[in-house]
Amino acid sequence: MKNKFSTGFLIGSLATLGAVAATIVTFKKAYIDPVETKVDEINENRRKAIRKSRAAHQF
């Protein structure tokens, strides 16, 4: 009886840890990565606008 409990507890713990890891990875791919990509795009557009602005006012 004790061996079955230990095995079940170990398998349950591993399954729970796997589910938590999968949730974290999914959250990162669904929310964090798109936000970082959008921030990078905004910064790139800002740099382009500054370059154009300064190039247009060269004497």
ZABADO-915773 format. One record per atom (N, C-alpha, C, CB): residue number from 0; residue in one letter; atom name; x negated, y, z. Coordinates in nm, 4 decimals. Glycine has a CB too. Layout:
<vexmi marpa="NUM" zaro="A" kevex="CA" px="X" py="Y" pz="Z"/>
...
This chain:
<vexmi marpa="0" zaro="M" kevex="N" px="-0.0819" py="-0.1196" pz="0.0000"/>
<vexmi marpa="0" zaro="M" kevex="CA" px="0.0000" py="0.0000" pz="0.0000"/>
<vexmi marpa="0" zaro="M" kevex="C" px="-0.0865" py="0.1262" pz="0.0000"/>
<vexmi marpa="0" zaro="M" kevex="CB" px="0.0933" py="-0.0003" pz="0.1205"/>
<vexmi marpa="1" zaro="K" kevex="N" px="-0.1946" py="0.1221" pz="0.0776"/>
<vexmi marpa="1" zaro="K" kevex="CA" px="-0.2807" py="0.2391" pz="0.0869"/>
<vexmi marpa="1" zaro="K" kevex="C" px="-0.3502" py="0.2664" pz="-0.0465"/>
<vexmi marpa="1" zaro="K" kevex="CB" px="-0.3844" py="0.2201" pz="0.1981"/>
<vexmi marpa="2" zaro="N" kevex="N" px="-0.3896" py="0.1613" pz="-0.1178"/>
<vexmi marpa="2" zaro="N" kevex="CA" px="-0.4573" py="0.1768" pz="-0.2456"/>
<vexmi marpa="2" zaro="N" kevex="C" px="-0.3631" py="0.2379" pz="-0.3490"/>
<vexmi marpa="2" zaro="N" kevex="CB" px="-0.5105" py="0.0415" pz="-0.2949"/>
<vexmi marpa="3" zaro="K" kevex="N" px="-0.2370" py="0.1994" pz="-0.3490"/>
<vexmi marpa="3" zaro="K" kevex="CA" px="-0.1412" py="0.2562" pz="-0.4434"/>
<vexmi marpa="3" zaro="K" kevex="C" px="-0.1193" py="0.4051" pz="-0.4155"/>
<vexmi marpa="3" zaro="K" kevex="CB" px="-0.0074" py="0.1803" pz="-0.4361"/>
<vexmi marpa="4" zaro="F" kevex="N" px="-0.1141" py="0.4399" pz="-0.2869"/>
<vexmi marpa="4" zaro="F" kevex="CA" px="-0.0963" py="0.5808" pz="-0.2516"/>
<vexmi marpa="4" zaro="F" kevex="C" px="-0.2153" py="0.6638" pz="-0.2983"/>
<vexmi marpa="4" zaro="F" kevex="CB" px="-0.0773" py="0.5963" pz="-0.0998"/>
<vexmi marpa="5" zaro="S" kevex="N" px="-0.3358" py="0.6129" pz="-0.2737"/>
<vexmi marpa="5" zaro="S" kevex="CA" px="-0.4567" py="0.6857" pz="-0.3133"/>
<vexmi marpa="5" zaro="S" kevex="C" px="-0.4625" py="0.7036" pz="-0.4647"/>
<vexmi marpa="5" zaro="S" kevex="CB" px="-0.5824" py="0.6121" pz="-0.2641"/>
<vexmi marpa="6" zaro="T" kevex="N" px="-0.4309" py="0.5978" pz="-0.5380"/>
<vexmi marpa="6" zaro="T" kevex="CA" px="-0.4330" py="0.6048" pz="-0.6841"/>
<vexmi marpa="6" zaro="T" kevex="C" px="-0.3279" py="0.7035" pz="-0.7344"/>
<vexmi marpa="6" zaro="T" kevex="CB" px="-0.4091" py="0.4654" pz="-0.7454"/>
<vexmi marpa="7" zaro="G" kevex="N" px="-0.2095" py="0.6946" pz="-0.6790"/>
<vexmi marpa="7" zaro="G" kevex="CA" px="-0.1025" py="0.7862" pz="-0.7192"/>
<vexmi marpa="7" zaro="G" kevex="C" px="-0.1352" py="0.9303" pz="-0.6869"/>
<vexmi marpa="7" zaro="G" kevex="CB" px="0.0269" py="0.7479" pz="-0.6523"/>
<vexmi marpa="8" zaro="F" kevex="N" px="-0.1926" py="0.9515" pz="-0.5696"/>
<vexmi marpa="8" zaro="F" kevex="CA" px="-0.2301" py="1.0873" pz="-0.5294"/>
<vexmi marpa="8" zaro="F" kevex="C" px="-0.3368" py="1.1433" pz="-0.6228"/>
<vexmi marpa="8" zaro="F" kevex="CB" px="-0.2806" py="1.0887" pz="-0.3840"/>
<vexmi marpa="9" zaro="L" kevex="N" px="-0.4347" py="1.0611" pz="-0.6584"/>
<vexmi marpa="9" zaro="L" kevex="CA" px="-0.5417" py="1.1045" pz="-0.7479"/>
<vexmi marpa="9" zaro="L" kevex="C" px="-0.4866" py="1.1371" pz="-0.8866"/>
<vexmi marpa="9" zaro="L" kevex="CB" px="-0.6503" py="0.9962" pz="-0.7580"/>
<vexmi marpa="10" zaro="I" kevex="N" px="-0.4039" py="1.0504" pz="-0.9397"/>
<vexmi marpa="10" zaro="I" kevex="CA" px="-0.3450" py="1.0735" pz="-1.0721"/>
<vexmi marpa="10" zaro="I" kevex="C" px="-0.2552" py="1.1977" pz="-1.0700"/>
<vexmi marpa="10" zaro="I" kevex="CB" px="-0.2639" py="0.9494" pz="-1.1179"/>
<vexmi marpa="11" zaro="G" kevex="N" px="-0.1772" py="1.2139" pz="-0.9652"/>
<vexmi marpa="11" zaro="G" kevex="CA" px="-0.0914" py="1.3324" pz="-0.9535"/>
<vexmi marpa="11" zaro="G" kevex="C" px="-0.1716" py="1.4606" pz="-0.9433"/>
<vexmi marpa="11" zaro="G" kevex="CB" px="-0.0012" py="1.3198" pz="-0.8330"/>
<vexmi marpa="12" zaro="S" kevex="N" px="-0.2796" py="1.4558" pz="-0.8682"/>
<vexmi marpa="12" zaro="S" kevex="CA" px="-0.3658" py="1.5741" pz="-0.8552"/>
<vexmi marpa="12" zaro="S" kevex="C" px="-0.4287" py="1.6107" pz="-0.9889"/>
<vexmi marpa="12" zaro="S" kevex="CB" px="-0.4756" py="1.5496" pz="-0.7506"/>
<vexmi marpa="13" zaro="L" kevex="N" px="-0.4774" py="1.5110" pz="-1.0611"/>
<vexmi marpa="13" zaro="L" kevex="CA" px="-0.5376" py="1.5372" pz="-1.1914"/>
<vexmi marpa="13" zaro="L" kevex="C" px="-0.4345" py="1.5913" pz="-1.2906"/>
<vexmi marpa="13" zaro="L" kevex="CB" px="-0.6016" py="1.4098" pz="-1.2466"/>
<vexmi marpa="14" zaro="A" kevex="N" px="-0.3141" py="1.5373" pz="-1.2866"/>
<vexmi marpa="14" zaro="A" kevex="CA" px="-0.2089" py="1.5851" pz="-1.3762"/>
<vexmi marpa="14" zaro="A" kevex="C" px="-0.1728" py="1.7297" pz="-1.3441"/>
<vexmi marpa="14" zaro="A" kevex="CB" px="-0.0844" py="1.4956" pz="-1.3659"/>
<vexmi marpa="15" zaro="T" kevex="N" px="-0.1661" py="1.7623" pz="-1.2166"/>
<vexmi marpa="15" zaro="T" kevex="CA" px="-0.1349" py="1.8995" pz="-1.1764"/>
<vexmi marpa="15" zaro="T" kevex="C" px="-0.2449" py="1.9960" pz="-1.2199"/>
<vexmi marpa="15" zaro="T" kevex="CB" px="-0.1151" py="1.9074" pz="-1.0246"/>
<vexmi marpa="16" zaro="L" kevex="N" px="-0.3693" py="1.9566" pz="-1.1996"/>
<vexmi marpa="16" zaro="L" kevex="CA" px="-0.4809" py="2.0416" pz="-1.2423"/>
<vexmi marpa="16" zaro="L" kevex="C" px="-0.4817" py="2.0596" pz="-1.3938"/>
<vexmi marpa="16" zaro="L" kevex="CB" px="-0.6144" py="1.9820" pz="-1.1959"/>
<vexmi marpa="17" zaro="G" kevex="N" px="-0.4493" py="1.9539" pz="-1.4659"/>
<vexmi marpa="17" zaro="G" kevex="CA" px="-0.4418" py="1.9643" pz="-1.6118"/>
<vexmi marpa="17" zaro="G" kevex="C" px="-0.3319" py="2.0585" pz="-1.6565"/>
<vexmi marpa="17" zaro="G" kevex="CB" px="-0.4197" py="1.8278" pz="-1.6732"/>
<vexmi marpa="18" zaro="A" kevex="N" px="-0.2170" py="2.0513" pz="-1.5887"/>
<vexmi marpa="18" zaro="A" kevex="CA" px="-0.1055" py="2.1395" pz="-1.6235"/>
<vexmi marpa="18" zaro="A" kevex="C" px="-0.1409" py="2.2855" pz="-1.5942"/>
<vexmi marpa="18" zaro="A" kevex="CB" px="0.0215" py="2.0988" pz="-1.5461"/>
<vexmi marpa="19" zaro="V" kevex="N" px="-0.2071" py="2.3099" pz="-1.4836"/>
<vexmi marpa="19" zaro="V" kevex="CA" px="-0.2478" py="2.4465" pz="-1.4488"/>
<vexmi marpa="19" zaro="V" kevex="C" px="-0.3492" py="2.4986" pz="-1.5511"/>
<vexmi marpa="19" zaro="V" kevex="CB" px="-0.3081" py="2.4511" pz="-1.3054"/>
<vexmi marpa="20" zaro="A" kevex="N" px="-0.4447" py="2.4153" pz="-1.5890"/>
<vexmi marpa="20" zaro="A" kevex="CA" px="-0.5448" py="2.4571" pz="-1.6877"/>
<vexmi marpa="20" zaro="A" kevex="C" px="-0.4785" py="2.4875" pz="-1.8218"/>
<vexmi marpa="20" zaro="A" kevex="CB" px="-0.6527" py="2.3481" pz="-1.7053"/>
<vexmi marpa="21" zaro="A" kevex="N" px="-0.3841" py="2.4044" pz="-1.8630"/>
<vexmi marpa="21" zaro="A" kevex="CA" px="-0.3142" py="2.4279" pz="-1.9894"/>
<vexmi marpa="21" zaro="A" kevex="C" px="-0.2337" py="2.5573" pz="-1.9844"/>
<vexmi marpa="21" zaro="A" kevex="CB" px="-0.2220" py="2.3099" pz="-2.0223"/>
<vexmi marpa="22" zaro="T" kevex="N" px="-0.1734" py="2.5857" pz="-1.8713"/>
<vexmi marpa="22" zaro="T" kevex="CA" px="-0.0970" py="2.7089" pz="-1.8557"/>
<vexmi marpa="22" zaro="T" kevex="C" px="-0.1878" py="2.8309" pz="-1.8657"/>
<vexmi marpa="22" zaro="T" kevex="CB" px="-0.0227" py="2.7092" pz="-1.7217"/>
<vexmi marpa="23" zaro="I" kevex="N" px="-0.3027" py="2.8236" pz="-1.8033"/>
<vexmi marpa="23" zaro="I" kevex="CA" px="-0.3966" py="2.9365" pz="-1.8072"/>
<vexmi marpa="23" zaro="I" kevex="C" px="-0.4463" py="2.9605" pz="-1.9498"/>
<vexmi marpa="23" zaro="I" kevex="CB" px="-0.5165" py="2.9107" pz="-1.7128"/>
<vexmi marpa="24" zaro="V" kevex="N" px="-0.4808" py="2.8537" pz="-2.0198"/>
<vexmi marpa="24" zaro="V" kevex="CA" px="-0.5287" py="2.8682" pz="-2.1568"/>
<vexmi marpa="24" zaro="V" kevex="C" px="-0.4198" py="2.9252" pz="-2.2468"/>
<vexmi marpa="24" zaro="V" kevex="CB" px="-0.5770" py="2.7336" pz="-2.2111"/>
<vexmi marpa="25" zaro="T" kevex="N" px="-0.2971" py="2.8767" pz="-2.2308"/>
<vexmi marpa="25" zaro="T" kevex="CA" px="-0.1854" py="2.9259" pz="-2.3107"/>
<vexmi marpa="25" zaro="T" kevex="C" px="-0.1591" py="3.0732" pz="-2.2821"/>
<vexmi marpa="25" zaro="T" kevex="CB" px="-0.0594" py="2.8435" pz="-2.2831"/>
<vexmi marpa="26" zaro="F" kevex="N" px="-0.1612" py="3.1126" pz="-2.1563"/>
<vexmi marpa="26" zaro="F" kevex="CA" px="-0.1397" py="3.2528" pz="-2.1195"/>
<vexmi marpa="26" zaro="F" kevex="C" px="-0.2473" py="3.3410" pz="-2.1816"/>
<vexmi marpa="26" zaro="F" kevex="CB" px="-0.1388" py="3.2694" pz="-1.9660"/>
<vexmi marpa="27" zaro="K" kevex="N" px="-0.3726" py="3.2952" pz="-2.1763"/>
<vexmi marpa="27" zaro="K" kevex="CA" px="-0.4819" py="3.3737" pz="-2.2333"/>
<vexmi marpa="27" zaro="K" kevex="C" px="-0.4638" py="3.3923" pz="-2.3833"/>
<vexmi marpa="27" zaro="K" kevex="CB" px="-0.6164" py="3.3067" pz="-2.2047"/>
<vexmi marpa="28" zaro="K" kevex="N" px="-0.4289" py="3.2857" pz="-2.4526"/>
<vexmi marpa="28" zaro="K" kevex="CA" px="-0.4126" py="3.2948" pz="-2.5977"/>
<vexmi marpa="28" zaro="K" kevex="C" px="-0.2897" py="3.3758" pz="-2.6367"/>
<vexmi marpa="28" zaro="K" kevex="CB" px="-0.4033" py="3.1561" pz="-2.6579"/>
<vexmi marpa="29" zaro="A" kevex="N" px="-0.1849" py="3.3708" pz="-2.5562"/>
<vexmi marpa="29" zaro="A" kevex="CA" px="-0.0601" py="3.4380" pz="-2.5917"/>
<vexmi marpa="29" zaro="A" kevex="C" px="-0.0584" py="3.5855" pz="-2.5528"/>
<vexmi marpa="29" zaro="A" kevex="CB" px="0.0556" py="3.3677" pz="-2.5261"/>
<vexmi marpa="30" zaro="Y" kevex="N" px="-0.1235" py="3.6230" pz="-2.4444"/>
<vexmi marpa="30" zaro="Y" kevex="CA" px="-0.1133" py="3.7601" pz="-2.3950"/>
<vexmi marpa="30" zaro="Y" kevex="C" px="-0.2448" py="3.8359" pz="-2.3926"/>
<vexmi marpa="30" zaro="Y" kevex="CB" px="-0.0563" py="3.7590" pz="-2.2588"/>
<vexmi marpa="31" zaro="I" kevex="N" px="-0.3496" py="3.7756" pz="-2.3432"/>
<vexmi marpa="31" zaro="I" kevex="CA" px="-0.4741" py="3.8495" pz="-2.3232"/>
<vexmi marpa="31" zaro="I" kevex="C" px="-0.5474" py="3.8730" pz="-2.4547"/>
<vexmi marpa="31" zaro="I" kevex="CB" px="-0.5644" py="3.7748" pz="-2.2262"/>
<vexmi marpa="32" zaro="D" kevex="N" px="-0.5633" py="3.7696" pz="-2.5371"/>
<vexmi marpa="32" zaro="D" kevex="CA" px="-0.6351" py="3.7853" pz="-2.6638"/>
<vexmi marpa="32" zaro="D" kevex="C" px="-0.5696" py="3.8867" pz="-2.7574"/>
<vexmi marpa="32" zaro="D" kevex="CB" px="-0.6450" py="3.6518" pz="-2.7337"/>
<vexmi marpa="33" zaro="P" kevex="N" px="-0.4366" py="3.8854" pz="-2.7769"/>
<vexmi marpa="33" zaro="P" kevex="CA" px="-0.3768" py="3.9873" pz="-2.8645"/>
<vexmi marpa="33" zaro="P" kevex="C" px="-0.3969" py="4.1300" pz="-2.8127"/>
<vexmi marpa="33" zaro="P" kevex="CB" px="-0.2283" py="3.9602" pz="-2.8805"/>
<vexmi marpa="34" zaro="V" kevex="N" px="-0.3935" py="4.1491" pz="-2.6819"/>
<vexmi marpa="34" zaro="V" kevex="CA" px="-0.4142" py="4.2826" pz="-2.6255"/>
<vexmi marpa="34" zaro="V" kevex="C" px="-0.5568" py="4.3283" pz="-2.6524"/>
<vexmi marpa="34" zaro="V" kevex="CB" px="-0.3849" py="4.2835" pz="-2.4736"/>
<vexmi marpa="35" zaro="E" kevex="N" px="-0.6532" py="4.2386" pz="-2.6320"/>
<vexmi marpa="35" zaro="E" kevex="CA" px="-0.7924" py="4.2753" pz="-2.6579"/>
<vexmi marpa="35" zaro="E" kevex="C" px="-0.8139" py="4.3058" pz="-2.8058"/>
<vexmi marpa="35" zaro="E" kevex="CB" px="-0.8869" py="4.1630" pz="-2.6128"/>
<vexmi marpa="36" zaro="T" kevex="N" px="-0.7497" py="4.2302" pz="-2.8936"/>
<vexmi marpa="36" zaro="T" kevex="CA" px="-0.7609" py="4.2547" pz="-3.0369"/>
<vexmi marpa="36" zaro="T" kevex="C" px="-0.7039" py="4.3914" pz="-3.0721"/>
<vexmi marpa="36" zaro="T" kevex="CB" px="-0.6889" py="4.1449" pz="-3.1164"/>
<vexmi marpa="37" zaro="K" kevex="N" px="-0.5896" py="4.4262" pz="-3.0154"/>
<vexmi marpa="37" zaro="K" kevex="CA" px="-0.5262" py="4.5550" pz="-3.0417"/>
<vexmi marpa="37" zaro="K" kevex="C" px="-0.6138" py="4.6693" pz="-2.9915"/>
<vexmi marpa="37" zaro="K" kevex="CB" px="-0.3875" py="4.5612" pz="-2.9759"/>
<vexmi marpa="38" zaro="V" kevex="N" px="-0.6740" py="4.6529" pz="-2.8757"/>
<vexmi marpa="38" zaro="V" kevex="CA" px="-0.7625" py="4.7565" pz="-2.8216"/>
<vexmi marpa="38" zaro="V" kevex="C" px="-0.8830" py="4.7753" pz="-2.9137"/>
<vexmi marpa="38" zaro="V" kevex="CB" px="-0.8091" py="4.7197" pz="-2.6782"/>
<vexmi marpa="39" zaro="D" kevex="N" px="-0.9383" py="4.6650" pz="-2.9636"/>
<vexmi marpa="39" zaro="D" kevex="CA" px="-1.0515" py="4.6746" pz="-3.0570"/>
<vexmi marpa="39" zaro="D" kevex="C" px="-1.0111" py="4.7478" pz="-3.1853"/>
<vexmi marpa="39" zaro="D" kevex="CB" px="-1.1049" py="4.5340" pz="-3.0911"/>
<vexmi marpa="40" zaro="E" kevex="N" px="-0.8917" py="4.7194" pz="-3.2369"/>
<vexmi marpa="40" zaro="E" kevex="CA" px="-0.8434" py="4.7871" pz="-3.3574"/>
<vexmi marpa="40" zaro="E" kevex="C" px="-0.8256" py="4.9364" pz="-3.3326"/>
<vexmi marpa="40" zaro="E" kevex="CB" px="-0.7110" py="4.7254" pz="-3.4042"/>
<vexmi marpa="41" zaro="I" kevex="N" px="-0.7709" py="4.9719" pz="-3.2191"/>
<vexmi marpa="41" zaro="I" kevex="CA" px="-0.7506" py="5.1133" pz="-3.1855"/>
<vexmi marpa="41" zaro="I" kevex="C" px="-0.8856" py="5.1853" pz="-3.1756"/>
<vexmi marpa="41" zaro="I" kevex="CB" px="-0.6720" py="5.1272" pz="-3.0520"/>
<vexmi marpa="42" zaro="N" kevex="N" px="-0.9813" py="5.1221" pz="-3.1097"/>
<vexmi marpa="42" zaro="N" kevex="CA" px="-1.1139" py="5.1834" pz="-3.0971"/>
<vexmi marpa="42" zaro="N" kevex="C" px="-1.1817" py="5.1990" pz="-3.2327"/>
<vexmi marpa="42" zaro="N" kevex="CB" px="-1.2021" py="5.1002" pz="-3.0045"/>
<vexmi marpa="43" zaro="E" kevex="N" px="-1.1671" py="5.0996" pz="-3.3187"/>
<vexmi marpa="43" zaro="E" kevex="CA" px="-1.2254" py="5.1078" pz="-3.4532"/>
<vexmi marpa="43" zaro="E" kevex="C" px="-1.1616" py="5.2216" pz="-3.5323"/>
<vexmi marpa="43" zaro="E" kevex="CB" px="-1.2077" py="4.9739" pz="-3.5286"/>
<vexmi marpa="44" zaro="N" kevex="N" px="-1.0309" py="5.2345" pz="-3.5254"/>
<vexmi marpa="44" zaro="N" kevex="CA" px="-0.9621" py="5.3435" pz="-3.5958"/>
<vexmi marpa="44" zaro="N" kevex="C" px="-1.0040" py="5.4794" pz="-3.5400"/>
<vexmi marpa="44" zaro="N" kevex="CB" px="-0.8091" py="5.3267" pz="-3.5849"/>
<vexmi marpa="45" zaro="R" kevex="N" px="-1.0235" py="5.4879" pz="-3.4110"/>
<vexmi marpa="45" zaro="R" kevex="CA" px="-1.0675" py="5.6129" pz="-3.3497"/>
<vexmi marpa="45" zaro="R" kevex="C" px="-1.2063" py="5.6504" pz="-3.4003"/>
<vexmi marpa="45" zaro="R" kevex="CB" px="-1.0676" py="5.6012" pz="-3.1961"/>
<vexmi marpa="46" zaro="R" kevex="N" px="-1.2966" py="5.5515" pz="-3.4079"/>
<vexmi marpa="46" zaro="R" kevex="CA" px="-1.4314" py="5.5786" pz="-3.4588"/>
<vexmi marpa="46" zaro="R" kevex="C" px="-1.4273" py="5.6246" pz="-3.6041"/>
<vexmi marpa="46" zaro="R" kevex="CB" px="-1.5195" py="5.4538" pz="-3.4460"/>
<vexmi marpa="47" zaro="K" kevex="N" px="-1.3429" py="5.5609" pz="-3.6841"/>
<vexmi marpa="47" zaro="K" kevex="CA" px="-1.3302" py="5.6009" pz="-3.8252"/>
<vexmi marpa="47" zaro="K" kevex="C" px="-1.2782" py="5.7438" pz="-3.8362"/>
<vexmi marpa="47" zaro="K" kevex="CB" px="-1.2364" py="5.5045" pz="-3.9010"/>
<vexmi marpa="48" zaro="A" kevex="N" px="-1.1796" py="5.7784" pz="-3.7551"/>
<vexmi marpa="48" zaro="A" kevex="CA" px="-1.1225" py="5.9129" pz="-3.7596"/>
<vexmi marpa="48" zaro="A" kevex="C" px="-1.2253" py="6.0173" pz="-3.7178"/>
<vexmi marpa="48" zaro="A" kevex="CB" px="-0.9989" py="5.9216" pz="-3.6693"/>
<vexmi marpa="49" zaro="I" kevex="N" px="-1.3031" py="5.9876" pz="-3.6167"/>
<vexmi marpa="49" zaro="I" kevex="CA" px="-1.4066" py="6.0819" pz="-3.5727"/>
<vexmi marpa="49" zaro="I" kevex="C" px="-1.5106" py="6.1000" pz="-3.6826"/>
<vexmi marpa="49" zaro="I" kevex="CB" px="-1.4742" py="6.0327" pz="-3.4420"/>
<vexmi marpa="50" zaro="R" kevex="N" px="-1.5509" py="5.9894" pz="-3.7471"/>
<vexmi marpa="50" zaro="R" kevex="CA" px="-1.6479" py="5.9989" pz="-3.8564"/>
<vexmi marpa="50" zaro="R" kevex="C" px="-1.5948" py="6.0842" pz="-3.9711"/>
<vexmi marpa="50" zaro="R" kevex="CB" px="-1.6836" py="5.8595" pz="-3.9075"/>
<vexmi marpa="51" zaro="K" kevex="N" px="-1.4711" py="6.0604" pz="-4.0089"/>
<vexmi marpa="51" zaro="K" kevex="CA" px="-1.4109" py="6.1388" pz="-4.1171"/>
<vexmi marpa="51" zaro="K" kevex="C" px="-1.4013" py="6.2854" pz="-4.0795"/>
<vexmi marpa="51" zaro="K" kevex="CB" px="-1.2723" py="6.0849" pz="-4.1519"/>
<vexmi marpa="52" zaro="S" kevex="N" px="-1.3621" py="6.3119" pz="-3.9560"/>
<vexmi marpa="52" zaro="S" kevex="CA" px="-1.3479" py="6.4491" pz="-3.9097"/>
<vexmi marpa="52" zaro="S" kevex="C" px="-1.4816" py="6.5230" pz="-3.9160"/>
<vexmi marpa="52" zaro="S" kevex="CB" px="-1.2926" py="6.4515" pz="-3.7671"/>
<vexmi marpa="53" zaro="R" kevex="N" px="-1.5840" py="6.4578" pz="-3.8686"/>
<vexmi marpa="53" zaro="R" kevex="CA" px="-1.7161" py="6.5225" pz="-3.8680"/>
<vexmi marpa="53" zaro="R" kevex="C" px="-1.7725" py="6.5343" pz="-4.0092"/>
<vexmi marpa="53" zaro="R" kevex="CB" px="-1.8139" py="6.4439" pz="-3.7791"/>
<vexmi marpa="54" zaro="A" kevex="N" px="-1.7466" py="6.4396" pz="-4.0955"/>
<vexmi marpa="54" zaro="A" kevex="CA" px="-1.7968" py="6.4450" pz="-4.2328"/>
<vexmi marpa="54" zaro="A" kevex="C" px="-1.7254" py="6.5550" pz="-4.3115"/>
<vexmi marpa="54" zaro="A" kevex="CB" px="-1.7783" py="6.3085" pz="-4.3027"/>
<vexmi marpa="55" zaro="A" kevex="N" px="-1.6008" py="6.5806" pz="-4.2826"/>
<vexmi marpa="55" zaro="A" kevex="CA" px="-1.5256" py="6.6827" pz="-4.3542"/>
<vexmi marpa="55" zaro="A" kevex="C" px="-1.5704" py="6.8234" pz="-4.3174"/>
<vexmi marpa="55" zaro="A" kevex="CB" px="-1.3782" py="6.6672" pz="-4.3266"/>
<vexmi marpa="56" zaro="H" kevex="N" px="-1.6324" py="6.8397" pz="-4.2036"/>
<vexmi marpa="56" zaro="H" kevex="CA" px="-1.6718" py="6.9730" pz="-4.1581"/>
<vexmi marpa="56" zaro="H" kevex="C" px="-1.8215" py="6.9956" pz="-4.1664"/>
<vexmi marpa="56" zaro="H" kevex="CB" px="-1.6257" py="6.9948" pz="-4.0167"/>
<vexmi marpa="57" zaro="Q" kevex="N" px="-1.8888" py="6.9187" pz="-4.2499"/>
<vexmi marpa="57" zaro="Q" kevex="CA" px="-2.0332" py="6.9395" pz="-4.2679"/>
<vexmi marpa="57" zaro="Q" kevex="C" px="-2.0559" py="7.0567" pz="-4.3641"/>
<vexmi marpa="57" zaro="Q" kevex="CB" px="-2.1023" py="6.8093" pz="-4.3220"/>
<vexmi marpa="58" zaro="F" kevex="N" px="-2.1561" py="7.1361" pz="-4.3365"/>
<vexmi marpa="58" zaro="F" kevex="CA" px="-2.1852" py="7.2512" pz="-4.4220"/>
<vexmi marpa="58" zaro="F" kevex="C" px="-2.3022" py="7.2241" pz="-4.5094"/>
<vexmi marpa="58" zaro="F" kevex="CB" px="-2.2106" py="7.3748" pz="-4.3402"/>
